[in-house]
Amino acid sequence: MSRDTERRRPARRPGYVAAAGVFAVGMLGTTLPTPLYGLYRRQIGFSELIVTVVFAVYAVGVITALLVAGDFSDLLGRRPVLLGALGLAALSAVCFLCEGGLPLLYAGRVLSGFSAGLLSGTGTAAVLELAPPERRARAGFAATAANMGGLGFGPLVSGALAEYAPWPLKLPFLAHLVLLAAAAVVTAALPETARRTGPRPPLRPQGMTVPPEVRGVFASCALAAFAGFSLLGLFTAVAPAFLGQTLGEHNLAAVGAVVFSVFCASTCGQLLQGYAGTRRALPLGCLVLVVGLLLVGASLLLESLPVLLVGAVTGGVGQGMAFRAGLSAVSSAAPDTHRGATISAFFVVAYVGISLPVVGVGALAVALGVRDAGVVFAGCATLLVAGVGTALWRRPSAES
């Protein structure tokens, strides 16, 4: 028995790395359209408000999937739900390949949202559970880095392909379909980590499932995630318009690189969280995020691309610190039988933060212009993040 256990342990070590790769490939598709919105606007003809509505449709898909199927991986297993998420991502790519107007654009974004909603909780849980106990902390970083890294590489890849390769509105999604096929093969080979001993209960929508023993930790961590994801939403949905209309930057590869810098900085912030510790990283991350938001607002007032880049990197670091600290605290406090559902509830709050403020910016852009709308957003987000950070600083026990 002990010799068999010894043989199985090495096989589990690459398991969580492989699961993180699958997670990243799935999330990559959700941000592929970001540098392409300007091309879609010229081809189809719609306003900046419609761009943010298209983005919000994605967020609605994410939240719907999290609320309806947030605990399905606890009941069905991680592997079937991961395969389902990859299938939805492939259908989303097909919608973009066949796109001829707004209906398929909306359909592609909704399907992408469903995929991301399933991946957010299930992918995180799978990565954590496939890691041996002594590597649980490293697996926590791998899960959050896969999430943010996948989101960051999406615009970087599509921007470069759209600028320098043929078929700018087709090739990014063809490339993603190839990656999804490889990810499905890897997923099929992953060990299953969610096993039930009794009969499986019926599948039904669970809504926001947060076990009572987790609620104290959950509230403060979810607020920090909401605040940080509002910055990510701003860059993901309206960065092309900011860069093109306010800063005069029209190179699609450069647009993708700016968005990538936010998510790359978020990954670096997650790495720094390991040194700061959860209790200090939550309020400290909010403080750094405030500085980043102020710099973003200043870059629009000054019409300065270098200041925008510094603000993107600074805000991304703060978001990453707070995000990883919050997710680690919530997933550690959640009981095994409800971990997937609890993590999904955490992402519901985060994706409300990534969608609602962005739609507000789109509506303001129609009335005030992109520059002034961005300045208003930066001011409001700064007040929100400062309030959350202050509350976290005064209640350190909540993050213990």
C-alpha positions in Angstrom: 0.0 0.0 0.0 2.7 2.5 1.0 4.7 1.6 -2.1 1.6 2.2 -4.3 1.1 5.6 -2.6 4.7 6.5 -3.3 4.2 5.7 -7.0 1.1 7.8 -7.2 2.5 11.0 -5.7 4.9 11.9 -8.5 2.0 11.5 -11.0 0.0 14.1 -9.0 2.7 16.7 -9.1 2.3 17.6 -12.8 -1.4 17.2 -12.4 -2.0 20.7 -10.9 0.4 22.3 -13.4 -1.5 20.7 -16.3 -4.9 21.7 -14.8 -3.5 25.3 -14.5 -2.6 25.2 -18.2 -6.2 24.1 -19.1 -7.6 26.9 -16.9 -5.4 29.4 -18.7 -6.3 28.2 -22.2 -10.0 28.5 -21.4 -9.7 32.0 -19.9 -7.6 33.2 -22.8 -10.6 33.1 -25.1 -12.6 35.4 -23.0 -10.4 38.4 -23.7 -9.5 37.6 -27.4 -12.0 40.2 -28.7 -10.6 43.1 -26.7 -8.2 44.7 -29.3 -10.7 43.8 -32.1 -13.6 46.0 -30.9 -12.4 48.9 -33.1 -12.5 46.6 -36.1 -16.0 45.4 -35.2 -17.2 48.9 -34.7 -16.0 49.9 -38.2 -17.4 46.7 -39.8 -20.8 46.6 -38.1 -21.2 50.2 -36.9 -22.0 50.8 -33.2 -21.2 53.2 -30.4 -18.9 52.9 -27.4 -21.9 52.1 -25.3 -22.6 49.0 -27.4 -19.0 47.9 -26.8 -19.5 48.0 -23.1 -22.9 46.3 -23.5 -21.2 43.5 -25.5 -18.7 43.2 -22.6 -21.5 43.2 -20.0 -23.3 40.4 -21.9 -20.2 38.3 -21.3 -20.3 39.2 -17.5 -23.9 38.3 -17.4 -23.0 34.9 -18.8 -20.3 34.4 -16.2 -22.6 35.3 -13.3 -25.4 33.2 -14.6 -23.1 30.1 -14.9 -21.7 30.7 -11.5 -25.2 31.0 -9.9 -26.8 28.2 -11.8 -23.9 25.7 -12.0 -21.5 26.9 -9.3 -21.6 23.6 -7.4 -22.0 21.2 -10.3 -18.3 20.3 -10.2 -18.8 19.3 -6.5 -21.6 16.9 -7.7 -20.4 15.7 -11.1 -16.7 16.0 -10.7 -14.1 18.5 -11.8 -13.2 16.9 -15.1 -16.7 16.7 -16.8 -17.3 20.4 -15.9 -13.9 21.4 -17.3 -14.7 19.6 -20.5 -18.0 21.3 -20.7 -16.4 24.7 -20.2 -13.9 24.0 -23.0 -16.8 23.0 -25.3 -18.6 26.2 -24.6 -15.4 28.2 -25.3 -15.1 26.4 -28.7 -18.7 27.3 -29.5 -17.9 30.9 -28.7 -15.0 30.9 -31.1 -17.2 29.4 -33.8 -19.7 32.3 -33.3 -16.9 34.8 -33.8 -15.7 33.0 -36.9 -19.2 33.1 -38.4 -19.9 36.6 -37.1 -21.9 38.9 -39.5 -23.4 41.3 -37.1 -24.3 42.0 -33.5 -26.4 38.9 -32.8 -23.5 36.4 -33.2 -21.2 38.8 -31.4 -23.6 38.7 -28.4 -24.0 35.0 -28.7 -20.2 34.5 -28.7 -19.8 36.7 -25.7 -22.6 34.9 -23.7 -21.1 31.5 -24.5 -17.7 32.8 -23.5 -19.2 34.0 -20.2 -20.8 30.6 -19.6 -17.4 29.0 -20.2 -15.5 31.4 -17.9 -18.2 31.0 -15.2 -17.7 27.2 -15.1 -13.9 27.5 -15.3 -13.5 30.1 -12.5 -14.7 27.9 -9.7 -14.0 24.5 -11.1 -10.5 25.3 -12.5 -9.4 26.8 -9.2 -10.7 23.9 -7.2 -9.1 21.3 -9.6 -5.7 23.0 -9.4 -5.8 23.2 -5.6 -6.9 19.6 -5.2 -4.5 18.1 -7.6 -1.5 19.5 -5.7 0.0 17.5 -2.9 -0.4 19.1 0.6 3.2 20.5 0.7 2.5 22.3 -2.6 -0.9 23.7 -1.7 0.4 27.3 -1.5 2.2 27.0 -4.8 -0.9 25.6 -6.3 -2.9 28.6 -5.1 -0.6 30.9 -7.0 -0.8 28.6 -10.0 -4.6 28.8 -10.0 -4.8 32.6 -9.7 -1.9 33.1 -12.2 -3.6 30.8 -14.7 -6.8 32.9 -14.4 -5.1 36.3 -14.8 -2.4 35.0 -17.2 -5.0 33.5 -19.5 -7.0 36.8 -19.4 -3.8 38.7 -20.2 -2.5 36.6 -23.0 -5.9 36.8 -24.8 -5.5 40.5 -26.0 -1.8 40.1 -26.4 -2.2 37.2 -28.9 -5.2 38.6 -30.8 -3.7 42.1 -31.0 -0.4 40.8 -32.5 -2.2 38.5 -34.9 -4.7 41.2 -36.0 -2.0 43.7 -36.6 0.7 41.6 -38.3 -1.1 38.5 -39.7 -3.9 37.9 -42.3 -7.6 37.5 -41.4 -7.5 39.8 -38.3 -11.1 38.8 -37.2 -10.6 35.1 -37.9 -7.1 33.9 -37.1 -7.2 34.6 -33.3 -10.2 32.4 -32.9 -8.9 29.6 -35.2 -5.7 29.6 -33.0 -7.8 29.4 -29.9 -9.7 26.4 -31.3 -6.4 24.5 -31.7 -5.4 25.3 -28.1 -8.8 24.2 -26.8 -8.5 20.9 -28.6 -5.1 20.3 -26.9 -6.6 21.4 -23.5 -9.5 18.9 -23.9 -7.0 16.1 -24.4 -5.1 17.1 -21.3 -8.3 17.4 -19.3 -9.4 13.9 -20.2 -6.2 12.6 -18.7 -6.4 14.5 -15.4 -7.3 12.5 -12.3 -10.7 13.2 -10.8 -10.5 14.9 -7.4 -14.2 15.4 -6.5 -15.7 12.0 -5.4 -18.9 11.4 -3.5 -19.5 8.4 -1.3 -23.3 8.5 -1.3 -25.8 8.9 -4.1 -25.6 12.1 -6.2 -28.2 14.7 -5.3 -30.2 16.2 -8.2 -28.6 19.1 -10.1 -30.4 22.3 -9.4 -29.4 26.0 -9.3 -27.8 26.9 -6.0 -27.5 30.6 -6.2 -25.0 32.2 -3.9 -23.8 29.3 -1.7 -21.6 30.5 1.1 -21.4 28.1 4.1 -21.9 29.8 7.5 -18.4 29.1 8.7 -16.9 31.0 5.7 -19.1 34.1 5.7 -16.9 36.3 8.0 -13.9 35.7 5.7 -16.0 35.9 2.5 -17.5 39.3 2.9 -14.3 41.3 3.2 -12.4 39.2 0.6 -15.3 39.5 -1.9 -15.4 43.3 -1.6 -11.7 43.5 -2.3 -12.2 41.3 -5.4 -15.1 43.5 -6.6 -12.9 46.6 -6.3 -10.0 45.1 -8.1 -12.0 43.6 -10.9 -13.6 47.0 -11.7 -10.1 48.1 -12.9 -9.7 44.9 -15.0 -13.1 45.5 -16.6 -12.1 49.1 -17.5 -9.0 47.9 -19.4 -10.6 44.9 -21.0 -13.7 46.6 -22.3 -12.7 50.2 -23.1 -8.9 50.3 -23.3 -8.9 50.3 -27.2 -11.2 53.4 -27.2 -9.0 55.2 -24.5 -5.9 54.5 -26.4 -7.3 55.3 -29.9 -9.5 58.3 -29.1 -7.7 59.9 -26.2 -4.0 58.9 -26.6 -3.9 58.5 -30.4 -2.6 54.9 -30.3 -4.2 52.7 -33.0 -1.7 49.8 -33.3 -3.7 46.7 -32.3 -0.6 44.9 -31.0 0.2 47.9 -28.7 -3.4 47.9 -27.5 -3.2 44.2 -26.6 0.2 44.8 -24.9 -1.3 47.5 -22.7 -4.1 45.3 -21.6 -1.7 42.4 -21.1 0.4 44.6 -18.8 -2.5 44.9 -16.4 -3.0 41.2 -16.1 0.8 40.5 -16.1 1.1 43.0 -13.2 -1.8 41.2 -11.5 0.2 38.0 -11.7 3.2 39.7 -10.2 1.0 41.1 -7.4 -0.2 37.6 -6.7 3.4 36.4 -6.3 4.1 39.3 -3.9 1.1 38.3 -1.8 3.0 35.2 -0.8 5.6 37.3 0.9 3.2 39.8 2.5 0.7 37.2 3.9 -3.1 37.3 3.5 -3.8 39.6 6.4 -1.6 42.4 5.2 -2.0 41.8 1.4 -5.7 42.5 1.4 -5.5 46.2 2.6 -2.1 46.7 1.1 -3.3 45.6 -2.3 -6.2 48.1 -2.0 -3.8 50.8 -1.2 -1.6 50.0 -4.3 -4.7 49.8 -6.4 -5.8 53.3 -5.3 -2.4 54.6 -6.5 -2.9 52.9 -9.8 -6.4 54.3 -10.3 -5.1 57.8 -9.6 -2.4 57.4 -12.2 -4.9 56.1 -14.8 -7.1 59.2 -14.2 -4.0 61.4 -14.4 -3.0 59.8 -17.7 -6.3 60.7 -19.3 -6.1 64.3 -18.1 -2.5 64.6 -19.3 -3.1 62.5 -22.4 0.0 60.5 -21.6 0.6 56.9 -22.6 3.6 56.4 -20.3 1.5 57.5 -17.3 -1.3 55.2 -18.4 1.2 52.2 -18.5 2.5 53.0 -15.0 -1.0 53.2 -13.7 -2.0 49.9 -15.4 1.0 48.1 -13.9 0.5 49.7 -10.4 -3.2 49.0 -10.4 -2.6 45.5 -11.6 -0.1 44.7 -8.8 -2.6 45.9 -6.2 -5.5 44.0 -7.7 -3.3 40.8 -7.9 -2.3 41.0 -4.2 -5.8 41.5 -3.0 -7.3 38.9 -5.4 -4.9 36.1 -4.4 -5.2 36.9 -0.7 -9.0 36.9 -0.9 -9.2 33.7 -3.0 -6.7 31.8 -0.8 -8.6 32.8 2.4 -12.0 31.8 1.0 -10.9 28.5 -0.5 -9.0 27.5 2.6 -12.0 28.3 4.9 -14.5 26.5 2.7 -15.3 22.9 3.6 -14.3 20.3 1.0 -17.9 19.4 0.0 -18.7 23.0 -0.8 -15.4 24.4 -2.1 -16.4 24.7 -5.7 -19.7 26.5 -4.8 -17.9 28.8 -2.4 -15.3 29.8 -4.9 -18.0 30.3 -7.5 -19.8 32.7 -5.2 -16.5 34.6 -4.7 -16.2 35.0 -8.5 -19.9 36.2 -8.8 -19.0 39.2 -6.7 -15.8 39.8 -8.7 -17.6 39.7 -12.0 -20.3 42.0 -10.8 -17.4 44.4 -10.2 -16.0 43.8 -13.7 -19.3 44.5 -15.5 -21.4 47.2 -13.8 -18.8 49.9 -13.6 -17.8 49.3 -17.3 -21.4 49.8 -18.5 -21.5 53.0 -16.5 -18.3 54.2 -18.3 -19.9 53.3 -21.7 -23.0 55.3 -20.8 -20.9 58.3 -19.6 -18.8 58.1 -22.8 -21.8 58.8 -24.9 -22.6 62.0 -22.9 -19.1 63.1 -21.9 -16.7 61.5 -24.2 -14.3 58.7 -23.5 -11.7 60.8 -21.8 -14.0 62.5 -19.3 -15.9 59.2 -18.7 -12.6 57.5 -17.8 -11.7 60.3 -15.4 -15.1 60.0 -13.6 -14.6 56.2 -13.4 -11.1 56.6 -11.9 -12.5 59.0 -9.3 -15.4 56.8 -8.3 -13.3 53.6 -8.2 -10.7 55.3 -6.1 -13.3 56.2 -3.5 -14.7 52.7 -3.5 -11.3 51.0 -3.2 -10.2 53.4 -0.5 -13.3 52.6 1.5 -12.8 48.8 1.1 -9.1 49.1 2.0 -9.9 51.1 5.1 -12.6 48.6 6.3 -10.1 45.7 5.8 -7.4 47.5 7.7 -9.7 48.0 10.6 -10.9 44.4 10.6 -7.7 42.3 10.3 -9.3 39.3 12.1 -11.6 38.7 9.1 -8.7 37.7 6.9 -7.0 35.4 9.4 
